[in-house]
């Protein structure tokens, strides 16, 4: 039997398994594919822009400054939006099947009234700060914050209204606009790092316009006169606990960059910023999973076999992350020479530990966050993330002076390991999650990949290990899915 025939048989078996699954699995796989197109498309564009940025912004300190401003904007988005992006999706999704036009109008009106008030306050605060202090690119950063905030909210409205296709298309439109403007301004006008700010502002504005032109959420559902008191209290009760939750997540994810700047300087921050950008490959898969799983977890939370279904999804997710991690590590190692400019080549050793941290982050957040959302108990997710943020900051302060940039990677691994263990225990109040013995294989192979990554100088050895490991993972994962399917058929 030829290799091509075997591949066809394998693909056919996978499709048959999917086709025979209950509707919830089919929808989850469909949503994963839809979100995958959007997220991979946007991240691929961003990934391809990285060589352009490192070439035309040839000072790591300047790129490090933009990365710092972007990180601060992402920290402030939950405050500016009051986490209405999550509330809009959750409360529109709850009533999507009922086709409740009144409910949609109330939710949309409350969300945008709150957002408009918050943006006005943001501009006033920014003006006061600008009056007393002079920050470089301050107003560009403020405009970027507002454009991201509005885009986030209207995009989640599209998801809640059942227009996942528009959500994905708007994300791609945003990324393409950022890419086009970046190329024109960096290459054509040599505008430097400020062109990246402008590109992000125009890109997110394009996303907002696209969403509204396709869905007409504001035109159709927004009203100045509709009463929103009752629904507003429910949305706020759901959203407000998510503000400290998201802020603590930001501290966990981004505090290392602020502390690197403090202990090691902007040059080191620029090197680390490039290294951590590559881990976006793993975060991309985690984001795709989160977006598809969020809807599935919420709609299936009241199912009788909830624990069995959730366990099956989680074990499959471990296999997916293991496969992506190994491909990520060795693809970057083999191709690193042409991916970045020489000034940034020193970030290669940090690829592996940052990848481990990204996997732990995905396992502890992308799967478990929607469980708290499904139970409408978002406040219960806060303590663990607060402790994780404290561990991250404390470990960074302790290890950065001792280990340099390696200290930041160790701190991230320690923080996410703690969060994973905490949530495995804490969420047992909702589900009885069962980790399959087969799921230990991807964990073992990820650990074993450290040996060729750090100690091998042979491309043949690296590629051989990656191909063999991925082949084993795919085979075992397929057997796991097939066995699980027979047991539940």
N, C-alpha and C positions, 0 to 999 in steps of 0.2 A: 504493500500500500504506500503510495507516494505521500510526501510531506504535505503537499497541497490538499490531497484528499482527506488526510487526517485533520487538517485545520478546518475544512468544510464540515466534517462530521462533528468536530468539537463545537463549532459555532452553531450548527443546527441543534445540537443537544441543549446548549445554553438557551437558545430561542424557545425551544419546546418547554423547558423548565419555566421560563418567564411566562409563556402563553398559558400554562396550566395553573398559574398562581391565582389566588383570589384577587378581586379588583383592587384592593388596597396596595398589593405588591406591584401590580401593573402600573397603577398611577404613580407610585413612588419611583419606579424605574423610568417612567415617562418624564416625570418632573425632574429627575436627576439628569436626564438627557437634555431637557430644555435649558435648565440652569447651567448645565455643563457647557453648552454652546456659548451662552452669554459670558459666563465667568472666564472660561478658557480663552475666548476671543478677546475680551478686554485685558486679561492678564498677559496674554501673548503679545498684544500690542505694547503694553507697558514694559514687558520684558525686552522686546526688540528696541525700545527707546533707550534702554540703559546704556548700550554702547555709544549712542549719540550724545547722551548727557555727559558721560565720562570723557568723551573726546572734546566736545565744545565747551564744557565747564571743566577745564583741566586743573582746577584748584580744588582739592578735596574739601578744603574749609568752606568754599562757597556752596558746594553741593550739600555738605553737612548742614549748612545754615538753612537751606531750603527744606531739607528733610526734617529739621527741627521745627520749622514753622508748620509744615504739613502735619507733623505729629501733634503739635499743640492744637491745630484746628480740629483734628479728629478727636482730641480730648474734649473739646468744647462743644462738639456737635450734639451730644446727648443733653447738654444743658440748654443750648439754643432751641433744640426741638422738643425739650421736655420729654424725650423718648416717645413722642407722638408717632414716630415712624413705626415703632413696635405696636403701639396701641391701635393705630389705624388698621394694620394688618390683622391683628387678633380679633378686633370687634367687627370688622367687615367680614372676615372669614367665618365667624360664628353664625352669621345670618345670610351668607351667600346663597345657600341652597333654598332658603325661604323666600328669596327675592323680595326682601322687605325694603321697599324704596324709602319709606319714612326713616327706618333705622340708618340707611346709607346716608341720607341727607343730614341726620343728626350727627353722626360720627364725622362725616367730612366737614361739616360746618364748624363743629367744636375744634377739630384738629387744626384747621386753617386759621380760625380766629386766634387760637392760642399761639400758633406759629407766627402770625403777623405781629402780635403784641411782643413776643419774644425777640423778633428781629429788630423791631423799633428800639427796644431796650438795649439790644446789642450794639446798635449804631451809636446810641447816646453814650454808652459806656466807653466804646472805642474812641469817640470824640474827646471825652474827658481825659482818657489816658494819653491820647496824642497831644493834648494841650500841655501836659506836664512833662511827658517824656518823649524823647525822639528815638523811635525804633526803626530800623531799616526795613523797608517794604511793609510797613505797618498796615496801610490801607489796602494794599494788595492781599495781605494775609486776611484782613477782615472780609474783603469781598469774596475770597476763596472760601472762608468759613460759611458765609451766608449762602453762596451758591451750592455748596455741598449739602447744607442743611435742607434747603428747599427741595433739592433733587432727591435726597434720601426719603423725605416724607411723601412726595408725590409718587415715587417709585413703589413704595410699600402700599400706597392706596391702590395702585394698579394691580398688585399681587392680591390684595384683599378683595378686589372686584373680579377676580378670576382671570385677569389679563396677564398671565405669566409671560406670554409672548411679547407683549409691549414692554414689560419690565426688562426682558433680555435685550430686545432691540434698542431700547433707550441706553442701556449700559454700553452696548457696542458703539452707538452713535457718540456717546460721551468720549469713549476711548479714541475713536477715530478723529474726533475734533481736536482732542489734546495732541494727538500725534501730528496732525496736519499743521496746527498752529505752532507746535514746537519746532518742526522741521523748517517752516517758513521763517520764523523769527531767529532761530539759532543759526541756520545755514545761510539764509538770505540776508538777514539784517545784523547777524552777529550781536544779538541783544543780550546775550549772557544769561545769567541765572534768572533774571526777572521775566524772561520769556516763558519759563516753566510755570511761574505763578499765573501769568496771563492765560496760558494754554489751559490750565486747570479751571480757571474761572469760566472761560468761554465753553469749555467742554461740558461742565455740569449745567451751565445755562442751556446748552443745546439739549441735554437730557431732559430738563424740565419742559422745554418747549415741545419736544417730541412726545412725551407722555401726555401732555394736555391736548395736543392735536389729535392723538389717536383715541384717547379714552374720554376726553372732555369731562374729567372728574370734577373740576372746579365749576365749569359752566353748567353742568347738569345737576350736581348735588350740593353745591355751596349756597347757603342762604344766610342773609344777615338777620332775618326775623325768626327763624326756626328756634324753638326752645330746645336747649341742650343741657339743662341743669342735671337731670337724672342720669343721662348717659355720660355726661362730663365727669360726674363723681366716680362712676365705675371705671372710666378710662384712666382717671388720675390715680385711683387706687391701684390699678394695674401698672401704670407707667412710672410713677414717682419712685418706687423702690428700685427701678431699673436704672435710675440716674446714678446713685452711688455705686451700683453694681458695675455699670459701664465705666465709670470713672476709675474704679479700682482695677478694672481690666486694663484700662489705658495705662495706669501706673505700672501694672505688672509687665505690660508689653513694651512700654516706651521709657520707663524711668531709667533703664540702663543707658539710653542715649544721652539723657541730661547728665547723668552721673559720669559717663565717659567724657563728656565735654568738660566737666568740672575737674576730674582727676587726671585725664590724659590729654585733653585739648581737642580742638576742632578737627585737626588732621586725622586723629584716631577715630573721631566720630564719623568722618567721611568714609574711612575704610570700613568701619563696622556697618555703616548704613548700606554700603554696596553689598557686603556679605549677607546681611539680613534680608536684602531685597531678593536674593536668590531663593531664600526659604519660602518666598511667596508662592513657589511652585506647589509646596505642600499645603500652604494655607489656602490655595486656590481649590484644591480637592476638598479640603475641610469646609470651605464656604459653599461649594456646590452641594455637598452632603447636607450641611446645615439648612440651606434653603429648602431642599426637597424634604428633609426629615422634619423640619418645623411644622409643615402643613400636615404631614402624615401622623406625626406624634399627637398633634392636637385633635385631629379627627378620629384617631383610633384609641384615645385615652380611656374611653368607656367600654372598649371591647372586652369580652370575657377572657380571651387568650392574650391579653395585653403583655404580660411578662414574657411569654413565649415569643411573641412577635418582636418585641423590643430586643430580646436577647439575640435573636437571629440577625437582626439588622446590625447590632453592635459587633458581633463576631465577624460578619462580612466586612464591616468597616475596618476592622483591624487588618484583615488581609489586604484590602485596598491600600491602606496607608503603608503597610510594609512593602508592597510592590512599588508604590510611587517613591518611597524613600530610597530604595536601592537604585532605581533608575536615576533619581535626582542626584545622588551622591556621585555616582561614577560617570554620568554624562557631564556633569560640571567639571570633574577632575580632568577628564580627557580633553575637554574642549575649552578649558578656562583661558588658555593663552590668547585666543582671539575674541573672547567675550568681553573683556575689559581692557582698558588702557594699562600700560605698564605701571603707572602711578598707583593703581589699585590692586596690583597682583598679590600683595601681601595678605589679602583677605582670604585666600584659598584655605588655609588650615582651619578656619572657623566654620567652613561649610558643613562639615559632619556634625559637630555638636549643636549648631543652630538647627540643623535638620531634626535631630533627636528632640530638641525643645519644641519644634513645630508639631511633631507627631504627638508628643505628650499633651500639648495645648489642644490639639484637635480631639483627642480621646477624652479629655476632661471637660471640654466646653461644647463643641459642636453637637455632641450626642446628648449631653445632660441638660444643657440650658433649655431646650424645648420641653423637657419633662416638667420643669418648674412652671413654665409658661402654660403647659396643658392643664396643670392642676390649679391655675390661677393663684399660685403662691410664689410669686417672684421674689417676695421678701425673704424667703427661706434660702435663696441662692446667695444672698449678700454676705453672711458671715464667712463662708469659705473663701470668697474672692477677696475680702478684706484681709484675711490672714495670709493669703497668697501674695497680695501686694506688699504686705509688711515683710514677708520672707524675701521677696525679690529685692526690695530696697535695702534691707539689712545685709543680705548676702553680697549685693553689689558694692555697698560701702566697705565691706570687709575685704572682699576679694579683688576688686579692681586695683588697689595700690599694690597688692601682692602678686597677682597673676597677670596684670594687664588686661587685654581684651578677652583672654581666656576666662578671666574671672566673671565677665558678663555672661558667657555661655554656661558656665557652671551654675551661676545664680538662677538662670532661666530654667535649667533642667531640674534643679532642686525645688523651685517654686511650683512648676507644673506637676512634678511627681507628687508633691503634697496634695495639690488640688485633686488629682485623679483618685488618690486613695480616699480622700475625704468624701468625694461625691459617690464613689462606689458604695460607701457605707451609708451616707445620708439618704440617697434616693431609694433605699430599700423600703422606705415608708410608702413608696408609690409602686415599685416594681421589684420582682425577685429576679435580678439579672443573673444569668448563668453564663460564665465564660467557658467556651468549649475548649477541651484539651488541644485540639488542632490549632487554635488561635495562638498557642505558645510558639509555633513554628516561625511566623513572621517576626516575633520579638527576638527569637534566637538568631535569625539571619541578619536582622538589623544590627545586633550587637557584634556578630562575627564580621560584618562588613567593615568594622573599624580597622581590622588588621590589614587588609589590602589597601584601604584608603590611606592610612598613615605610613605604611612600611613598604609598599610596593612602588617601584619606579617603572614597571612594565605595563604598557597599554594592553598587551595581550592578556596578562594576568587580570587586570581590572575588568576588561570586557568579558572575559571568560567567567569570572565570579558573578558578575551582574547577570549574564544570560542564564547561567545555571540556576542561580537563586530565584530569578523571576519565573523561570520555567517550573521549578518545584512549587513555588507559591501558587501559580495559576492552576497547576494540576491538583494540589491538595485543596485549594479553595473550591474548585469545581466538584471534587468528590464530596466536600463538606455540604455544598448546596444541594447536590443530588441526593445524598443520604437524608438530609433534613427535609427535602421535598417528599421523599418516600414515606418518612415518618408522619408527616402532616397531611398526606394526601387522603 
